[in-house]
Amino acid sequence: MSELPDNLTPVRANHAFDEARLADYMKAHVDGYRGPARLLQFEGGQSNPTFHITDGGGRMYVLRKKPPGKLLPSAHQVDREYRVIKALSDHTDVPVPKPYALCQDDGVIGTAFYIMEFTPGRVLADPRMPDVSPADRAKIFDSMNDVLARIHNVDYRAVGLGDFGREGQYIQRQISRWSSQYDLARTEHIEAMEQLKQWLPANIPPGDETRINHGDYRLGNTIVHPTEPRIVAVLDWELSTLGHPLADLGYNCMMYHFGEGFGASGGYAGLDLKAFGIPTEPEYLAAYARRTGRKEVPSFDFYLAFSLFRLAAIVQGVYKRGLDGNASSETATKYGNRAKALADMAWSMVEKRA
């Protein structure tokens, strides 16, 4: 039996549900399930509460559910998350956990949820990977690049995801969506956010594309093999849709611009990347371009600024849910100043561009 992850806690009181009803559901819908033994909650995921299940035979599963309380429109769509994981699991070489069942009946545990396999490995929540050698950091980074390219190289129509989102104008729609989501969750005036809401839609680069977008693609949302420097599963598909691939790439590269002390653990700004073991941002972009059949990655500064704006809107929503008492992580209320820091960074990129 695999070792338990070290980021498990007892189920938090505001996320507790009827475990007997869950066991009955799993007996009926999950092949091989042998009754409950232990239910624990993952600390971390800010949006959809996530639980670890060990059955009576020692098999391990993961449950993802909607959070309790009043939710923002179009958020927490676990059915979409399940759908994309199932399509990728069944038809592609993109590494994802095997999905078992989706339950959209709120009567079982109170909200919609899905069950997938537990994939053993390392979740490297700290992007600086302090316990990893420079040589292995390089290989993990290359694997992260390769897996992102694999996601974007999938023929989404061929795997049954032709209606997973609207084709075209993804950036325009995302700017509009996250502007409105930000406005719904706003707790103070952030000047840079107001400026970005005006500048971004007026400066979208030419060259529209549609691919599967993960929406939150970063090292911390992957599982790295227990001992080998390669990614064995991509997690947290809640924000996935059909969209512009360079939006995913811009988001993935934000950590190059986060310095010491930014957010939970900082990023790579100011580091000697060669000694650290990871490629430079231009090298990373060139590898992605090669794997996706591009000559270059154009207008990348726009996609970076867009990604920072979008993340600022997301963390503002996390902060607001924390104030309202129904965020899925106890750390949510620490996000109060992060939206402003992200927006200021994005606006400074715009000003340098001018």
N, C-alpha and C positions, 0 to 999 in steps of 0.2 A: 504494500500500500504506500502511496506517495506521502511525503511529509506534508503537514498542514502549512499553509503560508503564514508568515509572521505578522500579517496585517489583519488578523481576524479578531473580532471582539464579540462579547455577548450581544444578542439582538437588542437594539436600543428601544426604549419603551414606546416611543411614538411610531416605531416601525413594526411592532409586534403584530402577529396575526395567528389564526387558528392553525397550528401545525398539524393537527389530526386531519383537517380537511385537505391540506396540501398532500399529506401522505396518501389519502384516498385517491386524490387526483393522479398522483404519480403512479400508483399501482395500476390505474386504468389506462394511462397514456404513455408511460415511459417503459420501453422494453427492458427487462432485466432488473427493474427496481425491486429491492427487497426490504422495504419498510424503513422507517426513519431510525437513525441512531443519534444524530447530532445536527443542530442547525446553528450556525454562527453568521455574523455579519461582517462584510469587508468594510474597513475604514478606508476612505479615499474617495471613490466616485462621487462627484458633487451632485449629480443629477438623479440618476435612477438607483435606488437602493439595491445592493447586490449582496447575495447570501451564499454561503458555502454549505452544502448538504453532504453528509456521509450516511449512506444507507446501512442496513443491517449486515450486508455482506462486505462492507468496506469500500464499495464503489463511491466515487465522489462526483458531485454535480454542482453546477452554479445556477442560481435563480436570479433573474433581473426583473424588477417590478417597477411600476410607476410609484412615485412618492405619494404620501397622503396629503390631504388639504387641497385648497384651491390652486389650480395650475394655470400657467400662461397658455394662451391659445397655441396650438400646434406643437407644444413641447411634450417631451417624455413619451414619444410614440414607440413603445417597445415592440409593437407589431411590425413596424418598418425595420427595426433593428433585426428582429428574427428573420424577416423575409430576405434581407440582403445576405445575412450569414448563411442561410440555407442555400441560396442560389450559388454563392461562392463555394460553399462546402461541396455541393453536388456536382458542380460543372467546371471548376477552375483549379489552378495551382496556387491560388492565394491562400496562405495559411490562416485558418479560422477554427475555433472550437466546433465540434460537431453539435448541431442543434437537435433537440429531442422533441419538444412540444411547445406550442404557444396556446395560452389560455386567455381568452378575452372576456370571460365571464367574471364580472366583479364579485359575484356571489361566493367564489371559492376562497380567496384570501383578502378580498376587499378592493383589489385593483387588478388590472391586466398584468400578466407576467409571462416569462418564458423560461424554459429549462434547457441548459446545454451541458456538454461534458466539461469537467474540470481538467484543464491542461496544465500539467506540472511544469515548473520552470521558474525563471527569475523575472520579476517585474522591477525594472530599474527606474524607480521613481525619481531618483536624483540624476538629472541629465549629465552630471559630471562623472558618474560611474566610479566612485572612489575606490571600490574594491576590485576593479577590473584593470588588467594590465593595458598599457598603451597599444600593444599589438592586437589584443582582443577588442579594444575599443574601436580600432580601425575596421576590424571585420564585422563587428556589430553595426557600425555605421553604414558599411557597404551593404549589409543585409537589409537594413532599414530602407536604404535607397532602392535596392532591388525589389523589395516587396511593394513599395509605393508605385514603382513603375509597373509591376505586375497588375496591381489594382487598376491603374489607368489604361493598361493594354487590353483589359477584358472587353469583349464585344457584349455590351450590356443587353442588347436586344436578343442575342443568341442564348443568353442564360436566363431569359424570362423577366428581365428588368426594364423592358422598353417603356413601361408606364410608371417607373419608380420615381420619376420627377419630370418636370417640363424640360424639353430640349431647347437650348439656346437662352441667351440673356440671363444666365445664372448670376453674374456679378451684379447686374442691375437689380434683380429680384432680392438678392441677399442684402444689398445695401438698404433697400426699402424695408425688408423684414426686420433686420437687426436695428435699424433706426427706430421702428415702431416698438420692438421688444424693449429696447433701451428706454424709450419714453415711458413705457408702462412700469418699468422697474426703477425709474430715476428717483434718487433720494437727495440730490444736490445738483447745482449747476456746474457742468464741466465744459469750459469754453472750447477746448480742443475737440470734444465730441460734436459740439454744434458746428464747428468749422468743417470737420470731416464729413458730416452729414450733407454739407453743401458741395464740398470739393470732389469727393469720390465719384458721385454719379456724373459729374461734368467732365471727368478725365479718364474714363474707361478706355483702355488700349484697344486697338483693332485686333481682330483675330479671335472670333468666338469659337469655342470648342465644347463638346459635351462628352463626358466620361463619368464613370462611377466616382463619386467623391466620398471619402471617408468622413471628412468634416472636423476631425479632431486627431489628425495623424501626428503622433509624436512617440518618442521612445517609451514614455510611461504608459502608453496604451497598447503596448505589445508585451508578449511573453517571450523571453529569451530562453533558449535551451538550458537545462539545469547545469550543464558543464561546457557546452560548445558555444562559440561566439556567433550564433545565428538565431534569427527570429522564427519561432515555431507557431505563433498565433497572434492575430491582430484583434484587439478587443474594442469595446465602446463604440459601436456603430450607430449610436442614437441620432447623430446629426448627419448621417449619410443620406445622399440623394444623387440625382444626376446633376453634374455641374462642371465647371471649368477646372481642369486638372491643375492649372497653375495656382489656383486658390489653395488647394491642398499643399502644394509645394511651398508656397509662401508661408503658410502656417507652420509647416514642418521645419522651416529655416529660421523661425523667430528666435530660437535659442542662441543663434549666432550673435544676436543683438542684445541679449539680456546679460547684464553684468553681475558682479558679486552682490548678493543680497537682494536681487530683484526676484520677487515672488518667494516661493518656498525655499529654493536652493540656488538661485542664480543660473546663469547660462555660461556661454563661452566667450563673451566679449572681454578682451584684454588678456586672454590666455595665449601662451605659446602653443598654437594648435599642433605644430609638428611634434613637439616634445610630448604633448598631451595624447597624441595618437589619432586624432580625427582629421579628416580632410578640411581644407579651407572651404568657405561657402562657394567660391567659383568652381573649385574642384568637385564639390558635391553636385552643383547644378550641371556641370559638364557630364558627370556620370549619369545623372537622370536623363539628360538630353540624349545621350548615346542609347540608353535602354528604351527610350520611347520614340526613337527615330527622328529626333529634331536636330537641326543645326545649332540652335542656341535656345536660351530661355529669354525672350524679349520682355521689356518693361517690368523687370522683376521688382523694382522698387515700388511700383504701384501695388503689386500683389502682396508685398510685405506690409505696406501701410493699410491696405484693405484687411489683411488678416489680423493686424493689431487692433483695428477698429472693431472688427467682429468679436474678437476675444474680449475686448473691453465691455461690449454689450452683454456678452455671456456672463462675465464675472460680476457685472452689476446685477444681473438676475439672480445669481447665486447669493450675493450679499443681501438682496431684498428678501429672498426666501429665508435666509438666516434670521433676519430681523422679524419676519413673520412667524418663525418657529417651526417651519416644516422643510428645511433643507435636509439632505440625506447625509451630511457630514457635520460633525461638531465644529469643524474649522471654517465653516461658511462665513461666520460673522467676522472673520479676520480679513475678509476681502474688501473692506470698506474703501481703502485708498488705491486698490489695484486698477480699477477702471480708469481713474485719472492718470496714473502712471503710464498705462498702455496707450491711452489717447494722446498724451503729451509726446510719447515716443513716436507715434505714427505721424503726428502733425510736424514734428521736427524733421522727419524724413521728407515730408512734402515740401517744407520750406527749403531744405537743402537742394531739392530737385529743381526748384524754381530758378 
